[in-house]
């Protein structure tokens, strides 16, 4: 009987060891993703008129801030577009702002970025849909649904070898294979 007890204890130990070996590993802590924010409105919130075509005077770009930047970031690219539009019955959307080669050490863009093709820090602003340099305020007409203006910030492992004449397609193609992470901020607007 003693051998039987010993045998049973051995079998239980083997079964228990097998169960522990198959237990799932504890989840690893992952870093938060690239986070893009503004003090001008909440993510998903209504964009104040100051930043739109309903502004008294010229619309200004909102201050944008970001954190949780991935290691190896050399530059950033920012694209602001309106995915609720379809230009000339095509897949083209309204491009409100495109700025690239923002230094990898930057953690914000100030409010009211000037409409210059090349900024002092080396950032390059390309033409928006209206063929103007820099930021173009939101302009969805009322009455109608709110449009979802989407700010997309890309952390890149390189600088883009493009100039201010680059199109959105050029920038997207040049970024392909170099995107470390992406942060998105959405604001809603339609004219009063």
N, CA and C of each residue as an Amber inpcrd file, in Angstrom:
protein
   576
   0.8130000  -1.1840000   0.0000000   0.0000000   0.0000000   0.0000000
   0.8590000   1.2510000   0.0000000   2.0170000   1.1740000   0.6310000
   2.9150000   2.3130000   0.6900000   3.4300000   2.6690000  -0.7020000
   3.7120000   1.6500000  -1.5120000   4.1750000   1.9100000  -2.8790000
   3.0710000   2.5740000  -3.6940000   1.8160000   2.1470000  -3.4430000
   0.6940000   2.7370000  -4.1570000   0.5560000   4.2190000  -3.8040000
   0.7160000   4.5680000  -2.5020000   0.6520000   5.9580000  -2.0590000
   1.7530000   6.7880000  -2.6990000   2.9360000   6.2320000  -2.7180000
   4.0790000   6.9310000  -3.3140000   3.8450000   7.1510000  -4.8050000
   3.2900000   6.1190000  -5.4510000   3.0080000   6.2320000  -6.8770000
   1.9560000   7.3200000  -7.1270000   0.9070000   7.3830000  -6.3170000
  -0.1440000   8.3870000  -6.4630000   0.4090000   9.8030000  -6.2400000
   1.2560000   9.9710000  -5.2520000   1.8680000  11.2840000  -4.9850000
   2.7210000  11.7040000  -6.1720000   3.4690000  10.7730000  -6.7380000
   4.3100000  11.0710000  -7.8990000   3.4510000  11.4860000  -9.0950000
   2.3390000  10.7710000  -9.3140000   1.4420000  11.0980000 -10.4370000
   0.8370000  12.4820000 -10.2320000   0.3970000  12.7910000  -9.0060000
  -0.1520000  14.1130000  -8.7170000   0.8750000  15.2180000  -8.9370000
   2.1060000  14.9920000  -8.5520000   3.1650000  15.9940000  -8.7330000
   3.4190000  16.2320000 -10.2210000   3.4190000  15.1760000 -11.0030000
   3.6560000  15.3200000 -12.4430000   2.5030000  16.0910000 -13.0880000
   1.2520000  15.7400000 -12.7140000   0.0840000  16.4300000 -13.2720000
   0.0690000  17.9000000 -12.8810000   0.3850000  18.1900000 -11.6260000
   0.4200000  19.5750000 -11.1470000   1.5100000  20.3520000 -11.8610000
   2.6710000  19.7700000 -12.0340000   3.7670000  20.4540000 -12.7300000
   3.3730000  20.7630000 -14.1650000   2.6710000  19.8210000 -14.8060000
   2.2190000  20.0400000 -16.1790000   1.2220000  21.1840000 -16.2630000
   0.3320000  21.2820000 -15.2700000  -0.6620000  22.3530000 -15.2600000
   0.0080000  23.7080000 -15.1090000   1.0170000  23.7830000 -14.2170000
   1.7300000  25.0500000 -14.0470000   2.5170000  25.4130000 -15.2930000
   3.0670000  24.4240000 -15.9620000   3.8450000  24.6890000 -17.1720000
   2.9580000  25.2450000 -18.2740000   1.6630000  24.8940000 -18.2750000
   0.7580000  25.3460000 -19.3200000   0.0180000  26.6250000 -18.9520000
   0.2120000  27.1040000 -17.7370000  -0.4580000  28.3340000 -17.3210000
   0.0250000  29.4900000 -18.1910000  -0.8720000  30.3850000 -18.5730000
  -0.4580000  31.5110000 -19.4160000   0.5180000  32.4110000 -18.6700000
   1.4280000  32.9770000 -19.4280000   2.4080000  33.8920000 -18.8400000
   1.7000000  35.1590000 -18.3850000   2.2210000  35.7670000 -17.3700000
   1.6540000  37.0270000 -16.8860000   1.7790000  38.0720000 -17.9900000
   0.7430000  38.9010000 -18.1710000   0.8260000  39.9150000 -19.2350000
   1.9660000  40.8890000 -18.9600000   2.6580000  41.2540000 -20.0260000
   3.7480000  42.2170000 -19.8850000   3.1670000  43.6260000 -19.9340000
   3.7910000  44.5130000 -19.2280000   3.3500000  45.9070000 -19.2340000
   3.7740000  46.5250000 -20.5600000   2.8180000  47.0640000 -21.3050000
   3.1740000  47.7190000 -22.5630000   3.1140000  49.2270000 -22.3690000
   3.9300000  49.9100000 -23.1330000   3.9580000  51.3680000 -23.0720000
   2.7040000  51.9240000 -23.7310000   2.2090000  53.0600000 -23.2340000
   1.0800000  53.6860000 -23.9260000   1.5110000  54.1660000 -25.3080000
   0.5800000  54.2530000 -26.2080000   0.8760000  54.7090000 -27.5570000
   1.0220000  56.2180000 -27.6330000   1.4960000  56.6850000 -28.7520000
   1.6610000  58.1080000 -29.0150000   0.3160000  58.8000000 -28.8060000
   0.3030000  59.8140000 -27.9590000  -0.9340000  60.4970000 -27.5910000
  -0.8830000  61.9390000 -28.0670000  -1.8760000  62.3440000 -28.8410000
  -1.9740000  63.6910000 -29.3870000  -3.1540000  64.3960000 -28.7160000
  -2.9010000  65.5890000 -28.1520000  -3.9520000  66.3330000 -27.4600000
  -3.8790000  67.8130000 -27.8150000  -4.9350000  68.5230000 -27.4420000
  -4.9680000  69.9740000 -27.5590000  -5.7240000  70.5220000 -26.3630000
  -5.3720000  71.7210000 -25.9540000  -6.1170000  72.3940000 -24.8860000
  -7.3330000  73.1310000 -25.4620000  -7.4660000  73.1630000 -26.7760000
  -8.5450000  73.9010000 -27.4400000  -9.8900000  73.1700000 -27.3910000
  -9.8630000  71.8390000 -27.3820000 -11.0950000  71.0500000 -27.3360000
 -10.7370000  69.6290000 -26.9250000 -11.7380000  68.8990000 -26.4470000
 -11.5340000  67.5100000 -26.0670000 -11.5680000  66.6290000 -27.3050000
 -10.8960000  65.4890000 -27.2280000 -10.9480000  64.5220000 -28.3190000
 -12.4080000  64.1530000 -28.5620000 -12.8700000  64.3310000 -29.7830000
 -14.2630000  64.0720000 -30.1300000 -15.1810000  65.2530000 -29.8830000
 -14.6360000  66.3370000 -29.3150000 -15.4400000  67.5050000 -28.9770000
 -15.6090000  68.4820000 -30.1270000 -16.3410000  69.5470000 -29.8420000
 -16.6180000  70.5890000 -30.8360000 -15.4300000  71.5420000 -30.9180000
 -14.9960000  71.8370000 -32.1310000 -13.8690000  72.7470000 -32.3630000
 -14.3880000  74.1850000 -32.2600000 -13.7870000  75.0080000 -31.4110000
 -14.2100000  76.4050000 -31.2920000 -14.0200000  77.1680000 -32.6120000
 -14.8870000  78.1480000 -32.8490000 -14.8610000  78.9200000 -34.1000000
 -13.5010000  79.5370000 -34.3970000 -12.7450000  79.8880000 -33.3660000
 -11.4420000  80.5200000 -33.5360000 -10.5340000  79.7470000 -34.5020000
 -10.7060000  78.4320000 -34.5800000  -9.8350000  77.5740000 -35.3910000
 -10.4810000  77.1830000 -36.7160000 -11.5920000  77.8460000 -37.0570000
 -12.3840000  77.4450000 -38.2230000 -12.6210000  78.6300000 -39.1630000
 -13.3060000  78.3560000 -40.2480000 -13.6600000  79.4180000 -41.1900000
 -14.7570000  80.3130000 -40.6400000 -15.3380000  79.9740000 -39.5060000
 -16.3410000  80.8180000 -38.8470000 -15.6740000  81.8340000 -37.9150000
 -14.3490000  81.8570000 -37.8870000 -13.6050000  82.7730000 -37.0170000
 -13.8010000  84.2100000 -37.4550000 -13.7280000  85.1010000 -36.4760000
 -13.6830000  86.5230000 -36.8130000 -12.2420000  86.7920000 -37.2040000
 -12.0100000  87.0590000 -38.4610000 -10.6370000  87.1920000 -38.9510000
 -10.1760000  85.8470000 -39.5030000  -8.8850000  85.6440000 -39.5150000
  -8.3100000  84.4250000 -40.0730000  -8.2370000  83.3380000 -39.0140000
  -8.6140000  82.1250000 -39.3850000  -8.5270000  80.9870000 -38.4740000
  -7.0650000  80.7110000 -38.1270000  -6.8240000  80.2930000 -36.8970000
  -5.4720000  79.9210000 -36.4580000  -5.4500000  78.4440000 -36.1050000
  -4.2830000  77.8470000 -36.2270000  -4.1380000  76.4400000 -35.8450000
  -4.1520000  76.3180000 -34.3240000  -4.7530000  75.2550000 -33.8000000
  -4.7390000  75.0670000 -32.3510000  -3.3770000  74.5870000 -31.8780000
  -3.0880000  74.8400000 -30.6090000  -1.8720000  74.2810000 -30.0110000
  -2.0650000  72.7770000 -29.9060000  -1.0640000  72.0260000 -30.3260000
  -1.1020000  70.5690000 -30.2480000   0.0750000  70.0980000 -29.4020000
  -0.1590000  69.1040000 -28.5660000   0.8920000  68.5250000 -27.7340000
   0.8510000  67.0130000 -27.8690000   1.9980000  66.3760000 -27.6600000
   2.0240000  64.9170000 -27.7290000   3.0400000  64.3640000 -26.7460000
   2.7750000  63.1190000 -26.3290000   3.7030000  62.4250000 -25.4390000
   3.6750000  60.9260000 -25.7460000   4.4420000  60.1600000 -24.9750000
   4.6300000  58.7210000 -25.2050000   5.2580000  58.4820000 -26.5790000
   6.2820000  59.2770000 -26.8690000   6.9810000  59.1980000 -28.1530000
   7.8460000  57.9430000 -28.1690000   7.7690000  57.1500000 -29.2310000
   8.5680000  55.9270000 -29.2780000  10.0620000  56.2170000 -29.4500000
  10.8840000  55.3270000 -28.9200000  12.3340000  55.4290000 -29.0970000
  12.6530000  55.3860000 -30.5840000  13.6820000  56.1130000 -30.9760000
  14.1240000  56.1140000 -32.3700000  13.4060000  57.1130000 -33.2520000
  12.5570000  57.9640000 -32.6540000  11.8420000  58.9500000 -33.4680000
  12.8080000  60.0320000 -33.9590000  12.8600000  60.2170000 -35.2550000
  13.7240000  61.2220000 -35.8810000  12.9130000  62.4630000 -36.2480000
  11.6900000  62.2500000 -36.6940000  10.8370000  63.3790000 -37.0760000
   9.3700000  62.9770000 -36.9280000   8.5100000  63.9980000 -37.0390000
   7.0600000  63.7860000 -37.0120000   6.4590000  64.3800000 -38.2770000
   5.3220000  63.8230000 -38.6580000   4.5200000  64.3980000 -39.7410000
   3.0960000  64.5150000 -39.2170000   2.4500000  65.6320000 -39.5210000
   1.0770000  65.8650000 -39.0860000   0.2080000  66.0960000 -40.3150000
  -0.9020000  65.3830000 -40.3700000  -1.8650000  65.5590000 -41.4520000
  -3.2240000  65.8180000 -40.8170000  -3.8700000  66.9110000 -41.2220000
  -5.2150000  67.2500000 -40.7760000  -6.1330000  67.1740000 -41.9830000
  -7.1250000  66.2980000 -41.9060000  -8.0300000  66.1410000 -43.0490000
  -9.4530000  65.9560000 -42.5720000 -10.3780000  66.0760000 -43.5110000
 -11.8010000  65.9070000 -43.2570000 -12.2560000  64.6420000 -43.9760000
 -12.3930000  63.5150000 -43.2430000 -12.7820000  62.2670000 -43.9060000
 -14.2610000  62.2180000 -44.2980000 -15.0270000  63.2430000 -43.9220000
 -16.4530000  63.2700000 -44.2510000 -16.7280000  63.9260000 -45.5950000
 -15.6970000  64.1620000 -46.3630000 -15.8610000  64.7820000 -47.6800000
 -15.4070000  63.8340000 -48.7780000 -15.8280000  64.1500000 -49.9770000
 -15.4070000  63.4150000 -51.1540000 -15.3060000  64.4360000 -52.2790000
 -14.0950000  64.8010000 -52.6260000 -13.8950000  65.8380000 -53.6390000
 -14.0750000  65.2820000 -55.0430000 -14.8770000  65.9670000 -55.8270000
 -15.0910000  65.6200000 -57.2360000 -15.4600000  64.1470000 -57.4140000
 -16.3180000  63.6370000 -56.5190000 -16.7970000  62.2480000 -56.5890000
 -15.6520000  61.2400000 -56.5530000 -14.5930000  61.5820000 -55.7970000
 -13.4210000  60.7010000 -55.7250000 -13.1580000  60.3130000 -54.2680000
 -12.1110000  59.5660000 -54.0660000 -11.7090000  59.1970000 -52.7020000
 -10.8910000  60.3000000 -52.0420000 -10.6300000  61.3890000 -52.7570000
  -9.8630000  62.5000000 -52.1930000 -10.6730000  63.2310000 -51.1270000
 -10.0130000  63.5270000 -50.0190000 -10.6280000  64.2690000 -48.9210000
 -10.0650000  65.6880000 -48.9100000 -10.6760000  66.5480000 -48.0990000
 -10.1520000  67.9020000 -47.9610000  -8.9520000  67.8470000 -47.0220000
  -7.8030000  68.2910000 -47.5220000  -6.5800000  68.3710000 -46.7320000
  -6.5040000  69.7720000 -46.1350000  -6.5830000  69.8590000 -44.8110000
  -6.5670000  71.1550000 -44.1350000  -5.1700000  71.5920000 -43.7170000
  -4.2880000  70.6250000 -43.5000000  -2.9410000  70.9930000 -43.0470000
  -2.0450000  69.7790000 -43.1820000  -0.8170000  70.0320000 -43.6450000
   0.1890000  68.9750000 -43.6910000   1.5330000  69.6150000 -43.3740000
   2.1310000  69.1130000 -42.3170000   3.4330000  69.6180000 -41.8900000
   4.3050000  68.4130000 -41.5620000   5.5030000  68.3840000 -42.1110000
   6.3820000  67.2370000 -41.8790000   7.8000000  67.7060000 -41.5820000
   8.6480000  66.7530000 -41.2190000  10.0110000  67.0220000 -40.7380000
  10.0120000  67.8770000 -39.4720000   8.9510000  67.7260000 -38.6730000
   8.9440000  68.3240000 -37.3350000  10.0250000  67.5810000 -36.5620000
  10.9550000  68.2710000 -35.9030000  12.0560000  67.5730000 -35.2170000
  11.5570000  66.5240000 -34.2180000  12.2730000  65.4210000 -34.1460000
  11.9140000  64.3290000 -33.2430000  11.9650000  64.7030000 -31.7770000
  12.6140000  65.8130000 -31.4540000  12.6770000  66.2870000 -30.0680000
  11.4750000  67.1450000 -29.6980000  10.6880000  67.5630000 -30.6880000
   9.5240000  68.4280000 -30.4330000   8.4330000  67.6510000 -29.7110000
   7.6900000  68.3500000 -28.8650000   6.5620000  67.7360000 -28.1620000
   5.2980000  68.5850000 -28.2850000   5.3790000  69.6140000 -29.1480000
   4.1900000  70.4340000 -29.3710000   4.3700000  71.3200000 -30.5930000
   3.2340000  71.7800000 -31.0990000   3.1810000  72.8570000 -32.0840000
   2.3970000  73.9710000 -31.4100000   2.8880000  75.2000000 -31.4840000
   2.1840000  76.2940000 -30.8100000   0.9010000  76.6590000 -31.5470000
   0.0450000  77.3880000 -30.8710000  -1.1430000  77.9240000 -31.5320000
  -0.6910000  78.9360000 -32.5800000  -1.3770000  78.9570000 -33.6890000
  -1.0970000  79.9610000 -34.7180000   0.2180000  79.7610000 -35.4410000
   0.5190000  78.5410000 -35.8710000   1.7400000  78.3040000 -36.6520000
   1.6740000  79.1880000 -37.8980000   2.7170000  79.9910000 -38.1530000
   2.6660000  80.9040000 -39.3040000   2.6170000  80.1560000 -40.6380000
   2.0130000  80.7860000 -41.6120000   1.8560000  80.1940000 -42.9450000
   3.1360000  80.3840000 -43.7540000   4.1690000  79.6690000 -43.3630000
   5.4580000  79.6920000 -44.0660000   5.7590000  78.2710000 -44.5240000
   6.3140000  78.1320000 -45.7160000   6.6220000  76.8020000 -46.2340000
   7.6610000  76.0940000 -45.3690000   8.6980000  76.8190000 -44.9620000
   9.7350000  76.2380000 -44.0990000   9.8060000  77.0440000 -42.8230000
   9.6600000  76.3520000 -41.7090000   9.7000000  77.0070000 -40.4040000
  11.1280000  77.0180000 -39.8680000  11.4440000  77.8820000 -38.8990000
  12.8140000  77.9820000 -38.3860000  13.3990000  76.6620000 -37.8740000
  12.5590000  75.7410000 -37.3760000  13.0740000  74.4630000 -36.8600000
  13.2670000  73.4190000 -37.9560000  13.0060000  73.7930000 -39.2260000
  13.1730000  72.8630000 -40.3450000  11.8950000  72.1510000 -40.7570000
  10.8180000  72.3380000 -39.9950000   9.5310000  71.7460000 -40.3750000
   9.0800000  72.3330000 -41.7110000   8.4200000  71.5070000 -42.5130000
   7.9580000  71.9470000 -43.8260000   6.4390000  71.8300000 -43.8790000
   5.7850000  72.9230000 -44.3070000   4.3380000  72.9220000 -44.4910000
   4.0460000  72.8850000 -45.9910000   3.2680000  71.9100000 -46.3600000
   2.9140000  71.7700000 -47.7740000   1.5840000  72.4770000 -48.0450000
   1.1620000  72.4540000 -49.2890000  -0.0740000  73.1200000 -49.6880000
  -1.2930000  72.3380000 -49.2190000  -2.2940000  73.0750000 -48.7420000
  -3.5640000  72.4500000 -48.3830000  -4.4400000  72.3580000 -49.6360000
  -5.6640000  71.8960000 -49.4820000  -6.5640000  71.7150000 -50.6220000
  -6.8020000  73.0040000 -51.4040000  -6.8010000  74.1290000 -50.7220000
  -7.0100000  75.4240000 -51.3970000  -5.7240000  75.9900000 -51.9900000
  -4.6660000  75.2040000 -51.9900000  -3.3620000  75.6000000 -52.5460000
  -2.7020000  76.7120000 -51.7390000  -3.0450000  76.7830000 -50.4660000
  -2.4020000  77.7270000 -49.5660000  -1.4070000  76.9870000 -48.6820000
  -0.3590000  77.6760000 -48.2580000   0.6400000  77.0770000 -47.3740000
   0.1080000  77.0870000 -45.9500000   0.2390000  75.9710000 -45.2710000
  -0.0970000  75.9000000 -43.8550000  -1.5320000  75.5320000 -43.5600000
  -1.9580000  75.9520000 -42.3930000  -3.2490000  75.5710000 -41.8160000
  -4.4270000  76.2350000 -42.5310000  -5.4630000  75.4410000 -42.7940000
  -6.7160000  75.9460000 -43.3480000  -7.8220000  75.5470000 -42.3700000
  -8.5570000  76.5330000 -41.8610000  -9.6120000  76.2690000 -40.8890000
 -10.7210000  75.3860000 -41.4330000 -11.4520000  74.7830000 -40.5160000
 -12.5530000  73.8980000 -40.8670000 -13.7180000  74.7040000 -41.4350000
 -14.4740000  74.1160000 -42.3680000 -15.5150000  74.9070000 -43.0020000
 -16.7940000  74.1810000 -43.3410000 -17.0850000  73.0400000 -42.7240000
 -18.3140000  72.3020000 -43.0530000 -19.5250000  73.2170000 -42.9390000
 -20.3650000  73.1480000 -43.9340000 -21.5190000  74.0580000 -43.9940000
 -22.6760000  73.5650000 -43.1390000 -23.4330000  74.5210000 -42.6370000
 -24.6770000  74.2060000 -41.9480000 -25.8030000  74.4650000 -42.9420000
 -26.9600000  73.8870000 -42.8860000 -27.2370000  72.8110000 -41.9350000
 -26.6630000  71.5160000 -42.4880000 -26.2210000  70.7260000 -41.6240000
 -25.6420000  69.4520000 -42.0150000 -25.0120000  68.8060000 -40.8110000
 -24.5530000  67.5930000 -40.9860000 -23.9450000  66.9050000 -39.8530000
 -22.5850000  67.5120000 -39.5270000 -22.1610000  67.2940000 -38.2970000
 -20.8090000  67.6840000 -37.9300000 -19.8310000  66.8470000 -38.7370000
 -18.7580000  67.4780000 -39.1990000 -17.6770000  66.7340000 -39.8390000
 -16.6510000  66.3870000 -38.7610000 -15.9230000  65.3010000 -38.9850000
 -14.9270000  64.8010000 -38.0400000 -13.5320000  65.1590000 -38.5600000
 -13.0210000  66.2700000 -38.0880000 -11.7080000  66.7320000 -38.5360000
 -10.6510000  65.9430000 -37.7840000  -9.7970000  65.2620000 -38.5390000
  -8.8950000  64.2720000 -37.9720000  -7.4460000  64.7350000 -38.0890000
  -6.8230000  64.9050000 -36.9190000  -5.4010000  65.2300000 -36.8300000
  -4.6640000  63.9040000 -36.6580000  -3.7450000  63.5880000 -37.5470000
  -2.9620000  62.3590000 -37.4530000  -1.4900000  62.7380000 -37.3350000
  -0.8780000  62.3140000 -36.2290000   0.5420000  62.5940000 -35.9980000
   1.3070000  61.2870000 -36.1410000   2.2920000  61.2890000 -37.0210000
   3.1000000  60.1000000 -37.2780000   4.5040000  60.3070000 -36.7060000
   4.9780000  59.3710000 -35.8890000   6.3650000  59.3620000 -35.4240000
   7.1490000  58.5330000 -36.4340000   8.1920000  59.1310000 -36.9970000
   8.9550000  58.4900000 -38.0740000  10.3950000  58.2300000 -37.6600000
  10.9860000  57.2030000 -38.2390000  12.3950000  56.8950000 -37.9530000
  13.3420000  57.5620000 -38.9400000  12.8430000  58.5570000 -39.6680000
  13.6500000  59.2710000 -40.6620000  13.0730000  60.6640000 -40.8900000
  13.8250000  61.4970000 -41.5960000  13.2870000  62.7570000 -42.1270000
  12.8780000  62.4690000 -43.5590000  11.8730000  63.1810000 -44.0240000
  11.4060000  62.9770000 -45.3920000  12.1740000  63.8760000 -46.3440000
  12.6320000  63.2880000 -47.4300000  13.3980000  64.0230000 -48.4330000
  12.4290000  64.6370000 -49.4440000  11.5980000  65.5550000 -48.9290000
  10.5820000  66.2140000 -49.7460000  10.5840000  67.7040000 -49.4450000
  10.0390000  68.4830000 -50.3550000   9.9430000  69.9200000 -50.1520000
   8.4970000  70.3580000 -49.9870000   8.2720000  71.6790000 -49.9060000
   6.9210000  72.2000000 -49.7020000   5.9660000  71.9510000 -50.8650000
   6.4900000  71.5000000 -51.9950000   5.6230000  71.1890000 -53.1340000
   5.0840000  69.7560000 -53.0720000   5.4240000  69.0230000 -52.0060000
   4.9790000  67.6290000 -51.8620000   3.4700000  67.5570000 -51.7040000
   2.8780000  66.5590000 -52.3260000   1.4500000  66.3090000 -52.1810000
   1.2420000  65.3450000 -51.0110000  -0.0090000  65.1980000 -50.6200000
  -0.3030000  64.2470000 -49.5520000   0.1080000  62.8400000 -49.9730000
  -0.1160000  62.4940000 -51.2240000   0.2860000  61.1720000 -51.7280000
   1.8010000  61.0050000 -51.6360000   2.5670000  62.0690000 -51.9530000
   4.0270000  62.0100000 -51.8500000   4.4610000  61.7310000 -50.4150000
   3.8430000  62.4400000 -49.4690000   4.2100000  62.2910000 -48.0570000
   3.8510000  60.8920000 -47.5590000   2.6620000  60.4270000 -47.8990000
   2.2440000  59.0930000 -47.4680000   3.1900000  58.0270000 -48.0230000
   3.5780000  58.1620000 -49.2700000   4.4900000  57.1880000 -49.8830000
   5.8570000  57.2320000 -49.2100000   6.3700000  58.4350000 -48.9340000
   7.6900000  58.5760000 -48.3060000   7.6820000  58.0450000 -46.8690000
   6.5400000  58.1470000 -46.1690000   6.4530000  57.6580000 -44.7890000
   6.3580000  56.1410000 -44.7190000   5.8550000  55.5280000 -45.7790000
   5.6330000  54.0840000 -45.7790000   6.9100000  53.3350000 -45.4110000
   6.8250000  52.4790000 -44.4150000   7.9880000  51.7240000 -43.9480000
   8.8000000  52.4400000 -42.8890000   8.4030000  53.6680000 -42.5330000
   9.1490000  54.4580000 -41.5400000   8.2910000  54.8930000 -40.3520000
   7.0600000  54.4420000 -40.2910000   6.1500000  54.8650000 -39.2170000
   6.3690000  54.0070000 -37.9820000   6.8090000  54.6410000 -36.8930000
   7.0160000  53.9460000 -35.6280000   5.7200000  53.8690000 -34.8270000
   4.9270000  54.9280000 -34.9010000   3.6910000  54.9880000 -34.1480000
   2.8490000  56.1410000 -34.6910000   1.5450000  56.1030000 -34.3900000
   0.6360000  57.1360000 -34.8680000  -0.3110000  57.5260000 -33.7370000
  -0.5280000  58.8270000 -33.5840000  -1.5030000  59.3400000 -32.6300000
  -2.5790000  60.0980000 -33.3770000  -3.8220000  60.0090000 -32.9080000
  -4.9540000  60.6280000 -33.6030000  -5.7750000  61.4640000 -32.6310000
  -6.2060000  62.6170000 -33.0990000  -7.0900000  63.5100000 -32.3580000
  -8.2020000  63.9260000 -33.3200000  -9.4480000  63.8620000 -32.8540000
 -10.5820000  64.2070000 -33.7100000 -11.3820000  65.3300000 -33.0610000
 -11.7380000  66.3290000 -33.8750000 -12.6370000  67.3910000 -33.4430000
 -13.7930000  67.4880000 -34.4140000 -14.9510000  67.9480000 -33.9460000
 -16.1290000  68.0460000 -34.7940000 -16.4950000  69.5130000 -35.0070000
 -17.0330000  69.7920000 -36.2130000 -17.4250000  71.1540000 -36.5280000
 -18.3990000  71.1760000 -37.6840000 -19.3310000  72.1090000 -37.6210000
 -20.0420000  72.6010000 -38.7900000 -20.4050000  74.0560000 -38.4890000
 -20.5650000  74.8360000 -39.5370000 -20.8160000  76.2700000 -39.3350000
 -22.1240000  76.4820000 -38.5890000 -22.1440000  77.5280000 -37.7660000
 -23.3770000  77.8230000 -37.0150000 -24.5010000  78.2290000 -37.9420000
